[in-house]
Amino acid sequence: MVVELGHYALILALMLAAAQAFFGLLGPALQRPRWLAAVPSAACGQFVFIALATAVLVHAFVSNDFSVKYVADNSNSALPLFYRVTALWGAHEGSMLLWILVLSLWTLALVANAQHLPPFFAARALGVLGVISCCFLLFTLLTSNPFARLIPAVADGHDLNPVLQDPAFAVHPPILYMGYVGFSVSFALACAAMIEGRRDQLWAHWMRPWTVMAWAFLACGIALGSWWAYYELGWGGFWFWDPVENASFMPWLIGTALIHSLAVTDKRGLFKSWTLLLAVTAFSLSLLGTFLVRSGVLVSVHSFAADPSRGIFILGLLVLMIGGALGLYAWRAPVMKSAAGFDFISRESFLLFNNILLTIAAAVVFGGTLAPLIADSLGLGTLSVGPPYFNPSFLVPILPMLSLVALGMHARWRRGGLGEARRPLLVTLAVSLLLALALSLGVYAHPLTLTPIGATVGLWIILAALLDPIDRLRRGLRLPASVAGMSIAHIGLGVFVLGITFVQSNTIERDIALKPGEAAQLGAYQFRYDGGQDIMGPNYEGFRGQVSITRNGAPVSVLYPEKRRYWVQGTVQTTAAIAAGFNRDLLAALGEDVGAGAWSLRLQYRPLIRFVWIGALIMAIGGVTAVIGRRREQSLAARAALPLGAAGQLRGEGGTP
Amino acid sequence: MTPRRRRLFWVLGILAGVGIAGALALRAFQQNVMFYFDPSRIAAGEVKPGQRFRLGGMVEQGSLARTPGSLEVRFVVTDFRHEVPVRYANVLPDLFREGAGVVAHGRLDASGTFIADEVLAKHDEKYMPPEVARSLKQNSASSPAAAAAGEGH
């Protein structure tokens, strides 16, 4: 009975989403200001019912209600309580519910900040969000209802995929979705601006914080996913150019371009139509990502559900929403043209380069991800595209982009040249070059030519990002949140580049069969296999090996890699053991018993791999700093500038939400 | 420079950049794209000598042999019409087993043995790589064993 309540709540949410779309879009169009009052109420109501539906599904999981098909497929009474809750997003139906829940959360956030926006504009944006919500609620109710009953009920469930029984999996999908779906707000604001045909650039000012927040969430989500794949899939890679990874990476790349082009539009009123196009593209790629992951058209480690009819439904949605937005763009963008010039070496032109190169990079990923699908549908044979394509092709646009970051940060708006920043930039470049050579030849001796180049670029970005904050602090000036945020994010980028450079060029991997007492040498580290024993877990049994690592005879760490067999599904799973360190990770994973008392082992040494995830995290922190800090500064400035009591009047004039 | 000429300069520069990037990406794509073949198409001589490709099919029951105490394994991949012997010297994935679908990356050597450098079987046990399922289905007309294997998924 409770389960049917959840289903019913979802239907009510659909009705409210329809109302939100109807009043939000038609109220302003038909000049009915009184209709607008219904929009925020519909959005809040929608959130309440979606939250209720989610709570009902969680309850079904917690209470082991195996008469619900989704619960029976993805849970088991032996599953620990924590994973019974996170099993909610363990498969397709529940992830769609999570998608919708996250969308309604973003909608709620927009409602809460709508008083800063003109009423018609806010209503239109909420109306567009209502349309998206309608589509996804319909999709869920019609093709992937998580509340569908299983008659007759089974005694026990089929269990959650063991790969997903992991703490990182509890946070990775929600945070990733916060990013993915967050671009829907940028999309809605862009659509509202286009519908109104606004000639000003205020919409860019309003869109900026939303885009940066979504982008920061997406960066965290991708980093978490990569970290999870690294230790949970057991074989030590952190990025596979898998279609599902690419699906989240493409919107992130375009989102990065969008943040930078929004800065130009907001500050200088340039690039307006390009910015709008990027906002539409970022969300379209999020939708496409959902399509790629959920339709099962692409072979992927992540595609746990595959059902072509859903794919067709999503394809229809894609055509409707992307086509609609692009049509709107073709109609309105010419009205919103911007006319102003800038010099060749100015902030604007560097940001233009940033945008072009990031877009090319996204196109490279897009081409590689969709090529198998296109070749297949044209009858050109079944092919696959892997890292040998992605790695070099991605570097072609990204390396120039990264080399320009330091210059772009210090170029002046509009005027030509670098001004007084020229000398410190040259000094930092020289220092980075020397440090990079010392690092790549001294510490991490390796013949790759790309290593010193990557290291120089990474170090230069970090040092150049520090110039401005240090200069301001030395002169006793305040550091505005926007500058602090930008510097932090760019430092994160530099850290990330350093990590990628060294982990790509200096990783040592060995697959080897070892008998107890035998050892293998990886660089300076010696891995000795000491044997192992059988173990028993709450819902699995297995074997645990012991590997002792020494460096020049001094003990470093003892690892206990496991091989588990989960009872319910009979799945065998490798659980790698990792000795994590600031400057290197050491990994040991068990293969199998290869006879004669030996086990096959996979052993790895990965330098600076933590920098990859820490870098992404710092980037996200930079974004959040800029948004939250700026908001505080503005409210403080507003309070200081106006006499007491008048501060409220500032609202509605279009401040930053 | 007049604004008009400057804009032309910009557009040409950007087009050249995009063109170079596109050409490089296409080159990388052509060199690194991997086609999929099943044992029947290999028997028909469709694979060029030395070409790196993806081999897919079922691991034949009872074909897995290992040199005790070493990583070296041999098994046979079949589509129930033709067979290809495979040699591999790395750690096999968790879901690799006899009678299950598998995809391997590698090359054929002179004797017709497939030297794999990567073996994939990383999905749940219900899962059959779609290309393997499809080629089994195509072959099922002539072989009841393949039909049974294809139906099971």
Interface residues (C-beta under 8 A of the other chain):
Chain A: N161 L233 G234 V299 V301 F304 G341 F344 I356 I360 V364 G367 G368 A371 G381 T382 L383 S384 V385 G386 P388 Y389 P392 S393 V396 P397 D511 I512 A513 K515 Q569 G570 T571 V572 Q573 T574 A589 G591 E592 V594 G595 A596 G597 A598 S600 L601 R602
Chain B: P3 R6 I14 G17 V18 I20 A21 L24 A25 A28 F29 Q31 N32 V33 M34 F35 Y36 R54 R66 P68 G69 S70 L71 A89 N90 V91 L92 D94 L95 K122 H123 D124 E125 P129 P130 E131
